[in-house]
Amino acid sequence: MSYDQKKVRNFCIIAHIDHGKSTLADRLLEITATVSKRDMHSQVLDSMDLEQERGITIKSHAIRMTYKAKNGEEYILNLIDTPGHVDFTYEVSRALKACEGAILVVDAAQGIEAQTISNLYLALEHDLEIIPVMNKVDLPSANPDIVAQSIVDLIGGKAEDVMGVSAKTGVGVPEVLEAIIQRIPPPKGDEDAPLRALIFDSVFNQFRGSIVYCRLMEGTLNKGDQIVFMSNGKRYFAEEIGTLRLGNQPTQTLRAGEVGYIIGSVKDVLDTKVGDTVTHLRHGATEPIPGFRDVKPMVFSGVYPTAAEDFEELRTSLEKLQLNDASLTFVPETSVALGFGFRVGFLGMLHMEIVQERLAREFNMDIVTTVPNVEYLVTLKSGEVITVDNPSDMPERGKIEYIEEPYVRAQIITPTEYIGNLMQLCQERRGLYKNTQYLTTDRVDLQYELPLAEIVFDFYDKLKSVSRGYASFDYELIDTRSSELVKLDVMLNGDPVDALSTIVHKDKAYDMGRKLTNKLRELIPRQMFEIAIQASIGTKVIARETVRAFRKDVTAKCYGGDISRKRKLLEKQKEGKKRMKQVGRVEVPQEAFLAVLSMTD
């Protein structure tokens, strides 16, 4: 079919995790015959094993469909499947920028959840046409009338405009396709203007280099054109361009409004940044597409190989991961307790979990990770401002003027009976109450401002347990604020264990120290000598526990006789233990490094 901009529709699907985004995408591909029956399987766009198993989307995926509408015309539909998790919000926003419309999927049994709202607001910011779709209407637990009304309350319109579908069985999906044609506007880009293409994703191919997935906002791109990435000025030739079916389909030309890929032997995936603008080297655009920013890691953790000789192998594995995940950052670091390793930056806890899992699966790496930390801004008395993401880099207390930590705006959507439990949880985590909004008579939207450090560990698990799994959670970074923070050190027989150091709020330090020393006492195996476990702030010890030594009964052979004989044997034993303590080294088991995470409040 010849290219006609008026017959192109670019759209994405937004929803909370597990509301049926990828299943709906499967049905659309099936009905448009983009994927043959033989190649069809569930979550066909989720190419990673991890995505398939967990049932979540980690990377954005794009695919082109051809659909013959009821009016007899043939249309090109470009679907961009986006991740739903908060860690990947920036990727979602760039994918939305590449579209004109969005299908909002809401589970008819669970109703509106936190990420439904945050992704919807993102879509409305980009002026997208919203098609509300209620999924899983065939379930016995579905409440279509109530959920339809709550969607209407959220985005306006009429309840009858909300489409009821079952993505699993395919009921109502053809009507969704027709709605895409009718309601989503075609792209408006000028083909004769200078080229501006938005990168919304990139993948690394070991034979072809970094493959750029982009949406052409304006202009035309031909095969062989010389292109430039506007954020870093890197130049390449467009050796191959094409559209995205289930595989890549090469073409000679891409025009304004189309979604496609560019291959230009880009060796470094860090050159192809999500959100960047691609233009021609000669007569190219002067202004990039607004909204580009470098993705900054939020959570930092030390990653060490369990065997010291695997250090180089770990470096190679992280470099290979970075090829498919440009948001991953790492720098080498050393620890007295763990040896050589890397300080790795992640977008959030889910991102960290996925990277750990991929290191174990794809590269068979056996690793130890230290307690995750966020990035603090430390202002010294000299006026210098430094960034600290590792507790061992924290300057001495006497040199610090004040410390600032990142804060987030949290949105918790919950049934009304759990409000009390959740407010208590937020108060414990130093939260500042902002607002409460009733979405329906029995569902409420709680808004808090919380320190990022308080939510990166186990906040989500706690939230789920106090609300019996019904509450949903979403957050966005707002600013940094001054807080009374201290560095909590752990010492074993007077030697600091740098990998167990953590940065905590002053009011929680004592409690944290007690819990940590208790936990370590349980985890560190007994030796032939006594082990003192201490938690300290600077030089002040705030908590102590002792692991008692194994003690042989040296007086067992003494029967009767003088007491001085027994005393002599005991003194001799005591001297031996003292000497052992001086030269003995305490082996800290791996579980101890996760002790801080697994501590129960």
PyMOL commands that set and color helices and strands:
alter all, ss='L'
color gray80, all
select helices_A, chain A and resi 5-7+21-31+49-54+86-97+114-125+144-155+159-161+173-183+269-271+308-324+349-363+391-393+397-399+416-428+452-455+459-466+498-500+506-523+563-583+590-593+595-598
alter helices_A, ss='H'
color red, helices_A
select strands_A, chain A and resi 8-14+61-68+74-81+101-107+129-135+163-164+196-205+209-218+220-222+226-229+235-237+240-244+248-251+253-255+259-266+277-280+299-305+329-335+339-346+367-369+373-374+376-380+385-388+400-415+432-438+443-451+472-483+485-492+495-496+502-505+531-537+540-547
alter strands_A, ss='S'
color yellow, strands_A
deselect
rebuild
show_as cartoon
